[in-house]
Amino acid sequence: MIKLTENLQWKRSTRCTSGTCVEIATVGGTYLVRDAKDPDGAVLHVGAAGWAAFLSAVKAGEFGI
């Protein structure tokens, strides 16, 4: 289990110019994702395979962004 009280290094994309971004941290093989506007809110835990699939989908333009 990941303790979110650990000193995590949250990162935000350099392309994020507004407050509507997500932040990412890693612990072992788990990727943590949170809303930059609500750092004390919910945190999504994603495994390495899920994260790789998500990145591939973004790069392929599957989200229309």
N, C-alpha and C positions, 0 to 999 in steps of 0.2 A: 504494500500500500504506500502511496506517495503522500507525504506530509506537506501540505502547502505552506507550512510555516518555515520550511527550508528556505535558505537564501537562494532563490531561483533567479536566473538571469533572463528576464523577459525581454524579447526583441520585437520591434515593430518594423515593418517595411520602410525603407527610405522613400518609397513612392507615396507613403501615407502623408497627405498634406492636410487632412481634416481629422476630426475626432472620431470618425466612423470607421475605425480600423480594428483589426484583431492583433493580439500579441501572442507570441509563441515562446515557450520554454521547453527544454528537453531534460528528461531525467532517465538515464539509461536508454532503453529503446522506446520510451514513451514520449509522445509529443503532447504538450499541454497547450490548449488554445483558450484565450479569454477575450472578452470585449474590452477594448482599451478605455472605453468610457466608464466601465464598471469593474475596476480591478479587484474588488472584493466580492464580485458576483460569481456565478457558476463558471466552472472550468471543465472543458471537454478534454477527455483523455483519449488519445488515438495511438494505436500501435504503429510500428514502422511500416508495415505493409499497407495499412490504411492511409497513412500520410503520403506514401509514395504514389498510391492510386489517386489521391486527391490532387497532388501536384501535377500529375500527368493530365488529369482532366482539366485543370486550370490552363495549363500550357496548350492544350488542344482546343481551347475556347468553348468548352462544354457548358460554361456558365454564362455566356454572353457578356462577359466583361472585357 
